[in-house]
Amino acid sequence: MTLAFAAVMAALLTALGLFLYLRLGATLNATIDAGLRSRAGDVTALIQQADSGLAEAGRSPLTEQGESLAQVLDVGGRVVDAPPPLRGRALLSPAEVRRAARGTIVVEHRAAPGSEGRVRLLATPVTAQDRRSLVVVGASLDASEEAQRELAGLLLVGGPVALLLASLAGYGAAAGALRPVELMRRRAGEIQAARPGRRLPVPPSGDEITRLGQTLNHMLDRLEGAFARERQFVSDASHELRTPLAILKGELELALRDETDVAGFRSAVMSAAEEADRLVQLAEDLLVIARSDQGRLPVRLAEVDVEQLLESAAQRFGRRAAEHGASLRVQAPEELRLIADQLRLEQAVGNLIDNALRHGGSTIEVVGEATSDRVRLHVLDDGAGFPPEFVASAFERFTRADSARGRGGAGLGLAIVQAIARAHGGEAYASNRAEGGADVCMDLPAEAPAVAHRGLIDVRDP
């Protein structure tokens, strides 16, 4: 940044110095030209007013003016009058004489009699006493060139000094602006997953660096939250897998202990098979949760008859409902349709029915209703309802309302319902009914979700 700044400043200073140098030269030349025109006018007036002819008019008045660079020429270039040092040779060349005869000209010569340096000459035609002559006046450029040399010296000395000071100031400004970035870089190198809670220092300037630090800190918040959920997920999964594995190991050891007890052997194997089924179901549930976390829970979209969907999900739990002494009723308009993955929705509604059978009362209602452009699927029961402190965390994985709703299950059922609802662009809600019992609802868009997880496949007929 400093090199780029220095290069730009060098170009600007060079351009500015060149402009000042040329501008000063032009201004000095303009001043000299104005003086020459004034002198030429004075000489012209003296020539025109002389009664004794050009010789008398040019003899003393020219010398009385104290100006040595002055001549009166005829149109052929011969000197008519001039101070003694200039009487021998005309100041203008033949070509310049011809140009001056046509109009006023300004020329520069390397030297002139009586002058050591460059001179600037002004020649203008004049008519006096019925004769056409040329008045030539000049001035030395020594003072002008000296002023330009002094300016050039100042620029050559002051320019590099100004460039150096500007570069140092640019370096300081850039270093000061980037110092918060360096502090953030050092802190970022110290942050470790094993030591959560550390954040990048954010400068109070309120500029882009501040917003960058705030964005990175928000990202660290999200990453820490994801790591915490990952650790909790692994811990909870390990805990949930340990119990059925321990039971399965115990049942198998029991079966092998007494090979003559056929009935005990059969009972132990059946118990082991149940625990294996539980492990399979838990593994499938964990896979759904993992895919949902990664944004890759696949859903196959097709038109779904809501009433048929709810009937199909309820039929799977008909026998179990009878064993629990509960009635299972389905209610939905015949014409109610939505675009969704029927198997995923059956899984979600089945989880809700299973949850209601575990913890609900004697009556379970599965209801589908349309609201505007959305469809809501409710599973209602008349049990004790959710504990108030549990409602906010009902859809978190591995959570159970054990104190109010008994035990059983891995605490993944409602989490899977929420994952499926969000994969369809919807949301799941849990609440307690005013008349008693719980109401768990999936609020889904009737049409294809505008925002869904990657892996969505549309299989509707064109």
C-alpha angles and dihedrals in degrees: 000000000000093000091049091047091048092050092051092045091049091053091047094047092047092050092045092048092048091048092050092047093050092041092053091049091050092048093049092048090050090051092049091047091052090052091047092052090050092051092045089053091051093050091047091052092050092050094048093048097047116111097193096062133256094304093057092040092052100041106076109001091067093050093042090062089066092232117128098186099073133108140169113215133183118233089267092061097253117142110249097175137353142141113285097265092054102043096092101058136026117244091222129067119235091258091050090048090055091048092047091051088063096047147322115310136183119209137168125224129193092233144347135198108284094017126089099196140040118311134202116219131196119197124186132173118242134181117216131162091357092304130110114225140164122239111208121189128171144184133203118252093208095105092044094049091046090054090050092048091052091050091048090051092050091049093048091052100035096041097064090042091051090046091051093048092046091048091050090048090048091049091050092048093047092046091048092049092048096042092089089052090054090049090050090048092053092047091047089055089055097049114104133179089234091060106048125183100055116125138187118266110254118207116228094230094102093221133120091290090055092050090047091053092047091049092049091048090051088051090052089051090054093045092049090049090050092048091048092050090047093051091046090048092052091045094049093043091051090050093048093047093048096064099053091040091053091048091047091051092048094050092050091049089049092051092051094047098074113022092180094063099084094174092050091045091051092047092050093049092049090050090048090051090052091052090048089053089050090051091049091050091047091050091050091049091050090050091053091050092047093050091047091052090052092048092242104109100137120222124184110213121218137139110282128199102223096205092050090046093054093044091052093049092047094049090062089062099038096103093044091050089053090051090053092046091241129136119228117204130182124205126178137133113265094231095049111123137166138177108248147112104284096200093050092048091048088053091050095046089045090054090052092049091047090051091049092049091051097048109009133088134254099295126058122182124195107198133182121194138169123231116182106301095344138080125218124203114198131190109194129186136177098225131114094293128220122315106253092240091052099055095078092053099034093115097046115111120259093013122133134179090223097157093060106021108039127243138290137092129059097266093250101106099088092038089058090048090055092047092052092046092052092045085061093047093258139104138233124226135190127201143151120255119238091232092049134277134063133293118202114183137187112206109200136172113252092221129048110302114260091213120031139148122282111266094055111148123194110211099167117132112259 
